[in-house]
Amino acid sequence: MATDYGYDSGLGFPETVRRHRVPAGLRAPFEGRTWREFGYVLLSLPISIVMFTYAVTMISLGAGLLVTFLGIPVFAAGLAGCRGLGALERARARGLLGLEVGDPEPLRMRKSGFMAWMGAVLKSGTSWRTLLYSVLHLPWATFSFVVAVNFWVYGWALLTYPLWFWVFPAYVGQDGLQLYGDQTHHIYLDNPFEIGVTALVGLLFTLATPWIVRALTMVDRVMVHGLLGPTRLSARVVELESDRGVVVDTAAADLRRIERDLHDGAQARLVALAMDLGLAKEKLTEDPAAAARMVDEAHGEVKTALQELRDLARGIHPAVLTDRGLDAALSAVASRCTVPVQVEVDLPSRPAPAIEGIAYFTVSELLQNISKHSRATFAAVDVWQVENRLMLQVVDNGVGGADVSSGSGLAGLAERLDAVDGILVVDSPAGGPTRVTAELPWRGERV
């Protein structure tokens, strides 16, 4: 029996994955997963009875008291209690079924106080979904409990019948388990052949029971995920809030970088230039030759400062990208790379400026990584459109080993792309080659 380490996708539990010689169908009745799912089904009936009773009682009481001022608070308290029971159900599904379902959106109150809380509970879709779950889960829990217990009990009872059939002649006064009987005829399972067939039928029931229980719990998984988990809209809101934080942090980091580059680069050179020109002005009448040399040095400093300002402007948003588009801008970036780069851009039209800028800086950063780390002798950049997505691919024949999870610049690049619903995929085995594919949403340029 060999052992691997992986992830059990059926359960959601990270655990050791063993390659057994025994088929899964024969192992299933003895696996921990089967017993956990059976325990979940057994607990569902009493818990669902409590949830159903509480929900119906509180909602009925609140509806009956609507003619008084107590109806709305009782109604809100009933919904709040359902939310608490829903949290219990999510924890139970997480522990026994391995179902990783996120918490729904919290109550959103604009003000503090009991009235604001009551209004938030009544307006929350989560409250009404948990109420619906509390009502609908009882009939399903009853059905699954009856099916699972009957299959489980009859399967094991028939399978072990050869061990306990002696009870009938010894204590019941009959030859064996009665299969059929009326006033004149009685059929008992008492000879070796019948006992063996009974055990075989029990074996079939026992082997089938884990898969029946698994099918029953699949419905529970759907109900918990659909009614007690976050909706797609709320999950999308959380994702957008996270992406907004990434965008804000990225913009702040870019502003700090620009400020640092200006302070340490062009600004320092311009300050030195002003001082040199002041000294040259003082020496103009006393030593014209020295003043001329100082003016000439200042002229060189001006050229250097202008080049640094051009580089800084190119890092913010290059003019060639605005004027001529991605093809020309990426060709300009490729020409500054330390390795030969082949650029191919096949786009039917120009994307929106924001998407175009992100694509440009993505390729620019990837080519910088190639220049610094890859030790490659060749690279290629391909840009094309697939339906409503803009695809970028940068390939090099370097040493490989690039990894997004290592916390390098690729991780920051992946976060930036994710903030605009983009994807970054890195395929870089040790020894190379490295293939980085980026995917961005396509939005056409507004006319």
DAURGI-V34770 format. One record per residue. N is the residue number from 1. RES is the residue in three letters. OMEGA is omega in radians with two decimals (999 if undefined). Layout:
n->N res->RES omega->OMEGA
n->N res->RES omega->OMEGA
//
This chain:
n->1 res->MET omega->-3.13
n->2 res->ALA omega->-3.07
n->3 res->THR omega->3.01
n->4 res->ASP omega->3.08
n->5 res->TYR omega->-3.07
n->6 res->GLY omega->-3.03
n->7 res->TYR omega->3.13
n->8 res->ASP omega->-3.03
n->9 res->SER omega->3.14
n->10 res->GLY omega->-3.11
n->11 res->LEU omega->-2.97
n->12 res->GLY omega->3.14
n->13 res->PHE omega->2.96
n->14 res->PRO omega->-3.07
n->15 res->GLU omega->3.12
n->16 res->THR omega->3.13
n->17 res->VAL omega->-3.09
n->18 res->ARG omega->3.04
n->19 res->ARG omega->-3.06
n->20 res->HIS omega->2.98
n->21 res->ARG omega->3.12
n->22 res->VAL omega->-3.14
n->23 res->PRO omega->-3.10
n->24 res->ALA omega->-3.13
n->25 res->GLY omega->3.11
n->26 res->LEU omega->-3.14
n->27 res->ARG omega->-2.95
n->28 res->ALA omega->-3.10
n->29 res->PRO omega->-3.07
n->30 res->PHE omega->-3.10
n->31 res->GLU omega->3.11
n->32 res->GLY omega->3.14
n->33 res->ARG omega->-3.13
n->34 res->THR omega->-3.12
n->35 res->TRP omega->3.09
n->36 res->ARG omega->3.13
n->37 res->GLU omega->3.09
n->38 res->PHE omega->3.06
n->39 res->GLY omega->3.10
n->40 res->TYR omega->3.14
n->41 res->VAL omega->3.14
n->42 res->LEU omega->-3.13
n->43 res->LEU omega->-3.06
n->44 res->SER omega->-3.07
n->45 res->LEU omega->3.14
n->46 res->PRO omega->-3.14
n->47 res->ILE omega->-3.13
n->48 res->SER omega->3.07
n->49 res->ILE omega->3.11
n->50 res->VAL omega->-3.12
n->51 res->MET omega->-3.13
n->52 res->PHE omega->-3.13
n->53 res->THR omega->-3.13
n->54 res->TYR omega->-3.07
n->55 res->ALA omega->-3.11
n->56 res->VAL omega->-3.13
n->57 res->THR omega->-3.07
n->58 res->MET omega->-3.12
n->59 res->ILE omega->3.10
n->60 res->SER omega->3.11
n->61 res->LEU omega->3.11
n->62 res->GLY omega->3.12
n->63 res->ALA omega->3.12
n->64 res->GLY omega->-3.11
n->65 res->LEU omega->-3.14
n->66 res->LEU omega->3.12
n->67 res->VAL omega->3.09
n->68 res->THR omega->3.14
n->69 res->PHE omega->-3.12
n->70 res->LEU omega->-3.03
n->71 res->GLY omega->-3.09
n->72 res->ILE omega->3.10
n->73 res->PRO omega->3.12
n->74 res->VAL omega->3.09
n->75 res->PHE omega->-3.14
n->76 res->ALA omega->3.12
n->77 res->ALA omega->3.10
n->78 res->GLY omega->3.11
n->79 res->LEU omega->3.11
n->80 res->ALA omega->3.08
n->81 res->GLY omega->3.07
n->82 res->CYS omega->3.09
n->83 res->ARG omega->3.10
n->84 res->GLY omega->3.07
n->85 res->LEU omega->3.07
n->86 res->GLY omega->3.06
n->87 res->ALA omega->3.07
n->88 res->LEU omega->3.13
n->89 res->GLU omega->3.09
n->90 res->ARG omega->3.12
n->91 res->ALA omega->3.12
n->92 res->ARG omega->3.11
n->93 res->ALA omega->3.12
n->94 res->ARG omega->-3.08
n->95 res->GLY omega->-3.04
n->96 res->LEU omega->-3.12
n->97 res->LEU omega->-3.10
n->98 res->GLY omega->-3.11
n->99 res->LEU omega->3.12
n->100 res->GLU omega->3.12
n->101 res->VAL omega->-3.10
n->102 res->GLY omega->3.07
n->103 res->ASP omega->3.09
n->104 res->PRO omega->-3.11
n->105 res->GLU omega->3.14
n->106 res->PRO omega->3.08
n->107 res->LEU omega->3.14
n->108 res->ARG omega->-3.12
n->109 res->MET omega->3.10
n->110 res->ARG omega->3.13
n->111 res->LYS omega->3.07
n->112 res->SER omega->3.12
n->113 res->GLY omega->-3.07
n->114 res->PHE omega->-3.11
n->115 res->MET omega->3.11
n->116 res->ALA omega->3.11
n->117 res->TRP omega->-3.13
n->118 res->MET omega->3.10
n->119 res->GLY omega->3.13
n->120 res->ALA omega->3.11
n->121 res->VAL omega->-3.10
n->122 res->LEU omega->-3.12
n->123 res->LYS omega->-3.09
n->124 res->SER omega->3.06
n->125 res->GLY omega->3.11
n->126 res->THR omega->3.14
n->127 res->SER omega->-3.10
n->128 res->TRP omega->3.08
n->129 res->ARG omega->3.09
n->130 res->THR omega->3.05
n->131 res->LEU omega->3.11
n->132 res->LEU omega->3.09
n->133 res->TYR omega->-3.12
n->134 res->SER omega->-3.12
n->135 res->VAL omega->-3.04
n->136 res->LEU omega->-3.01
n->137 res->HIS omega->-3.11
n->138 res->LEU omega->3.13
n->139 res->PRO omega->3.12
n->140 res->TRP omega->3.11
n->141 res->ALA omega->3.11
n->142 res->THR omega->3.14
n->143 res->PHE omega->-3.10
n->144 res->SER omega->3.10
n->145 res->PHE omega->-3.11
n->146 res->VAL omega->-3.11
n->147 res->VAL omega->-3.07
n->148 res->ALA omega->-3.11
n->149 res->VAL omega->-3.14
n->150 res->ASN omega->3.11
n->151 res->PHE omega->-3.10
n->152 res->TRP omega->-3.08
n->153 res->VAL omega->-3.11
n->154 res->TYR omega->3.13
n->155 res->GLY omega->-3.12
n->156 res->TRP omega->3.12
n->157 res->ALA omega->3.14
n->158 res->LEU omega->-3.14
n->159 res->LEU omega->-3.10
n->160 res->THR omega->-3.12
n->161 res->TYR omega->3.10
n->162 res->PRO omega->-3.11
n->163 res->LEU omega->-3.04
n->164 res->TRP omega->-3.12
n->165 res->PHE omega->3.14
n->166 res->TRP omega->3.14
n->167 res->VAL omega->-3.04
n->168 res->PHE omega->3.11
n->169 res->PRO omega->-3.07
n->170 res->ALA omega->-3.00
n->171 res->TYR omega->-3.07
n->172 res->VAL omega->3.13
n->173 res->GLY omega->3.05
n->174 res->GLN omega->-2.97
n->175 res->ASP omega->-3.12
n->176 res->GLY omega->3.12
n->177 res->LEU omega->-3.08
n->178 res->GLN omega->3.10
n->179 res->LEU omega->-3.13
n->180 res->TYR omega->3.08
n->181 res->GLY omega->2.98
n->182 res->ASP omega->-3.06
n->183 res->GLN omega->-3.06
n->184 res->THR omega->-3.06
n->185 res->HIS omega->3.07
n->186 res->HIS omega->3.12
n->187 res->ILE omega->3.14
n->188 res->TYR omega->3.05
n->189 res->LEU omega->-2.99
n->190 res->ASP omega->3.12
n->191 res->ASN omega->-3.06
n->192 res->PRO omega->-3.13
n->193 res->PHE omega->-3.13
n->194 res->GLU omega->3.10
n->195 res->ILE omega->3.12
n->196 res->GLY omega->3.11
n->197 res->VAL omega->3.10
n->198 res->THR omega->3.11
n->199 res->ALA omega->3.11
n->200 res->LEU omega->3.08
n->201 res->VAL omega->3.09
n->202 res->GLY omega->3.09
n->203 res->LEU omega->3.11
n->204 res->LEU omega->3.09
n->205 res->PHE omega->-3.10
n->206 res->THR omega->3.14
n->207 res->LEU omega->-3.13
n->208 res->ALA omega->-3.05
n->209 res->THR omega->3.14
n->210 res->PRO omega->-3.13
n->211 res->TRP omega->3.05
n->212 res->ILE omega->3.10
n->213 res->VAL omega->3.12
n->214 res->ARG omega->3.10
n->215 res->ALA omega->3.10
n->216 res->LEU omega->-3.13
n->217 res->THR omega->3.06
n->218 res->MET omega->3.08
n->219 res->VAL omega->3.08
n->220 res->ASP omega->3.11
n->221 res->ARG omega->-3.14
n->222 res->VAL omega->-3.12
n->223 res->MET omega->-3.14
n->224 res->VAL omega->-3.10
n->225 res->HIS omega->-3.06
n->226 res->GLY omega->-3.05
n->227 res->LEU omega->-3.08
n->228 res->LEU omega->3.14
n->229 res->GLY omega->3.11
n->230 res->PRO omega->3.06
n->231 res->THR omega->3.11
n->232 res->ARG omega->-3.13
n->233 res->LEU omega->-3.13
n->234 res->SER omega->3.08
n->235 res->ALA omega->3.11
n->236 res->ARG omega->3.11
n->237 res->VAL omega->3.12
n->238 res->VAL omega->3.13
n->239 res->GLU omega->-3.14
n->240 res->LEU omega->3.07
n->241 res->GLU omega->3.09
n->242 res->SER omega->3.13
n->243 res->ASP omega->3.10
n->244 res->ARG omega->3.09
n->245 res->GLY omega->3.11
n->246 res->VAL omega->-3.14
n->247 res->VAL omega->-3.14
n->248 res->VAL omega->3.13
n->249 res->ASP omega->3.13
n->250 res->THR omega->3.12
n->251 res->ALA omega->3.11
n->252 res->ALA omega->3.10
n->253 res->ALA omega->3.11
n->254 res->ASP omega->3.11
n->255 res->LEU omega->3.11
n->256 res->ARG omega->3.12
n->257 res->ARG omega->3.13
n->258 res->ILE omega->3.12
n->259 res->GLU omega->-3.13
n->260 res->ARG omega->-3.14
n->261 res->ASP omega->3.10
n->262 res->LEU omega->-3.08
n->263 res->HIS omega->-3.06
n->264 res->ASP omega->-3.07
n->265 res->GLY omega->-3.01
n->266 res->ALA omega->-3.12
n->267 res->GLN omega->3.13
n->268 res->ALA omega->3.13
n->269 res->ARG omega->3.13
n->270 res->LEU omega->3.07
n->271 res->VAL omega->3.10
n->272 res->ALA omega->3.12
n->273 res->LEU omega->3.13
n->274 res->ALA omega->3.12
n->275 res->MET omega->3.14
n->276 res->ASP omega->3.12
n->277 res->LEU omega->3.08
n->278 res->GLY omega->3.10
n->279 res->LEU omega->3.12
n->280 res->ALA omega->3.12
n->281 res->LYS omega->3.14
n->282 res->GLU omega->-3.10
n->283 res->LYS omega->-3.04
n->284 res->LEU omega->-3.13
n->285 res->THR omega->-3.08
n->286 res->GLU omega->-3.07
n->287 res->ASP omega->-3.09
n->288 res->PRO omega->-3.11
n->289 res->ALA omega->3.10
n->290 res->ALA omega->3.11
n->291 res->ALA omega->3.13
n->292 res->ALA omega->3.10
n->293 res->ARG omega->3.14
n->294 res->MET omega->3.08
n->295 res->VAL omega->3.11
n->296 res->ASP omega->3.08
n->297 res->GLU omega->3.11
n->298 res->ALA omega->3.10
n->299 res->HIS omega->3.08
n->300 res->GLY omega->3.10
n->301 res->GLU omega->3.10
n->302 res->VAL omega->3.12
n->303 res->LYS omega->3.13
n->304 res->THR omega->3.13
n->305 res->ALA omega->3.10
n->306 res->LEU omega->3.11
n->307 res->GLN omega->3.11
n->308 res->GLU omega->3.09
n->309 res->LEU omega->3.08
n->310 res->ARG omega->3.10
n->311 res->ASP omega->3.13
n->312 res->LEU omega->3.11
n->313 res->ALA omega->3.10
n->314 res->ARG omega->3.10
n->315 res->GLY omega->3.09
n->316 res->ILE omega->3.07
n->317 res->HIS omega->-3.05
n->318 res->PRO omega->3.14
n->319 res->ALA omega->-3.12
n->320 res->VAL omega->3.11
n->321 res->LEU omega->3.13
n->322 res->THR omega->-3.03
n->323 res->ASP omega->-2.96
n->324 res->ARG omega->3.03
n->325 res->GLY omega->-3.02
n->326 res->LEU omega->-3.06
n->327 res->ASP omega->-3.13
n->328 res->ALA omega->-3.10
n->329 res->ALA omega->3.14
n->330 res->LEU omega->3.06
n->331 res->SER omega->3.10
n->332 res->ALA omega->3.10
n->333 res->VAL omega->-3.12
n->334 res->ALA omega->-3.13
n->335 res->SER omega->3.14
n->336 res->ARG omega->3.13
n->337 res->CYS omega->-3.09
n->338 res->THR omega->3.10
n->339 res->VAL omega->3.09
n->340 res->PRO omega->-3.09
n->341 res->VAL omega->3.05
n->342 res->GLN omega->-3.08
n->343 res->VAL omega->3.09
n->344 res->GLU omega->-3.14
n->345 res->VAL omega->-3.12
n->346 res->ASP omega->-3.12
n->347 res->LEU omega->3.13
n->348 res->PRO omega->3.12
n->349 res->SER omega->3.14
n->350 res->ARG omega->3.06
n->351 res->PRO omega->3.09
n->352 res->ALA omega->-3.09
n->353 res->PRO omega->-3.13
n->354 res->ALA omega->3.13
n->355 res->ILE omega->3.13
n->356 res->GLU omega->3.12
n->357 res->GLY omega->3.12
n->358 res->ILE omega->3.11
n->359 res->ALA omega->-3.14
n->360 res->TYR omega->-3.09
n->361 res->PHE omega->3.07
n->362 res->THR omega->3.12
n->363 res->VAL omega->-3.13
n->364 res->SER omega->-3.14
n->365 res->GLU omega->3.12
n->366 res->LEU omega->3.11
n->367 res->LEU omega->3.05
n->368 res->GLN omega->3.08
n->369 res->ASN omega->3.11
n->370 res->ILE omega->-3.14
n->371 res->SER omega->-3.03
n->372 res->LYS omega->-2.88
n->373 res->HIS omega->-2.88
n->374 res->SER omega->-3.00
n->375 res->ARG omega->-3.12
n->376 res->ALA omega->3.05
n->377 res->THR omega->-3.14
n->378 res->PHE omega->3.08
n->379 res->ALA omega->3.14
n->380 res->ALA omega->3.12
n->381 res->VAL omega->3.09
n->382 res->ASP omega->3.11
n->383 res->VAL omega->3.13
n->384 res->TRP omega->-3.12
n->385 res->GLN omega->3.04
n->386 res->VAL omega->-3.10
n->387 res->GLU omega->-3.08
n->388 res->ASN omega->-3.14
n->389 res->ARG omega->3.03
n->390 res->LEU omega->-3.05
n->391 res->MET omega->3.06
n->392 res->LEU omega->3.08
n->393 res->GLN omega->3.12
n->394 res->VAL omega->-3.07
n->395 res->VAL omega->3.03
n->396 res->ASP omega->-3.12
n->397 res->ASN omega->-3.09
n->398 res->GLY omega->-3.00
n->399 res->VAL omega->3.11
n->400 res->GLY omega->3.13
n->401 res->GLY omega->3.11
n->402 res->ALA omega->-3.05
n->403 res->ASP omega->3.14
n->404 res->VAL omega->-3.04
n->405 res->SER omega->-3.08
n->406 res->SER omega->3.12
n->407 res->GLY omega->-3.13
n->408 res->SER omega->3.10
n->409 res->GLY omega->3.10
n->410 res->LEU omega->3.11
n->411 res->ALA omega->3.08
n->412 res->GLY omega->3.10
n->413 res->LEU omega->3.11
n->414 res->ALA omega->3.11
n->415 res->GLU omega->3.13
n->416 res->ARG omega->3.12
n->417 res->LEU omega->-3.14
n->418 res->ASP omega->-3.14
n->419 res->ALA omega->3.11
n->420 res->VAL omega->-3.12
n->421 res->ASP omega->3.08
n->422 res->GLY omega->-3.10
n->423 res->ILE omega->3.05
n->424 res->LEU omega->3.14
n->425 res->VAL omega->-3.10
n->426 res->VAL omega->3.05
n->427 res->ASP omega->-3.01
n->428 res->SER omega->3.10
n->429 res->PRO omega->3.10
n->430 res->ALA omega->-3.07
n->431 res->GLY omega->3.07
n->432 res->GLY omega->-0.08
n->433 res->PRO omega->3.11
n->434 res->THR omega->3.11
n->435 res->ARG omega->3.14
n->436 res->VAL omega->-3.13
n->437 res->THR omega->3.10
n->438 res->ALA omega->-3.12
n->439 res->GLU omega->-3.12
n->440 res->LEU omega->3.05
n->441 res->PRO omega->-3.14
n->442 res->TRP omega->2.98
n->443 res->ARG omega->-3.08
n->444 res->GLY omega->3.13
n->445 res->GLU omega->3.11
n->446 res->ARG omega->-3.13
n->447 res->VAL omega->999
//
